[in-house]
Amino acid sequence: GAYKIAGGGNGGYLNLFNGSLMILIGVLLMSAAWITFVAGFAIAMLGIMYIGLGYSKINGDWQSFYTATNVAMFFSIALIGAANVSVGFFLGALWLAITEINSYL
């Protein structure tokens, strides 16, 4: 089991399953109560990253993992700016722009 989860054999497909399960658990926690919202959000973002990792292992290309990580970071920054949503989305867009420019350097 540990060999496959670490990436051997069907590790990529297990990561897709784990990521989907984490997103489902995260959404349930986010909708349960305000106190569990942040924990559910963090779990859902980790699920997005697991799905990206799974696609990367299946395809042998790390671009899927980088894209998923950037999407999760975008939503995390947007949550940080939740008091003023426009600030959060601006910071998230700035993060995506920096990572996009960095991919060309």
Protein Blocks (a to p, Z undefined) as FASTA:
>chain_A
ZZmmnogajlmmmmmmmmmmmmmmmmmmmmmpmklmmmmmmmmmmmmmmmmmmmmmmnop
aklmmmmmmmmmmmmmmmmmmmpmmlmmmmmmmmmmmmmmmmmZZ
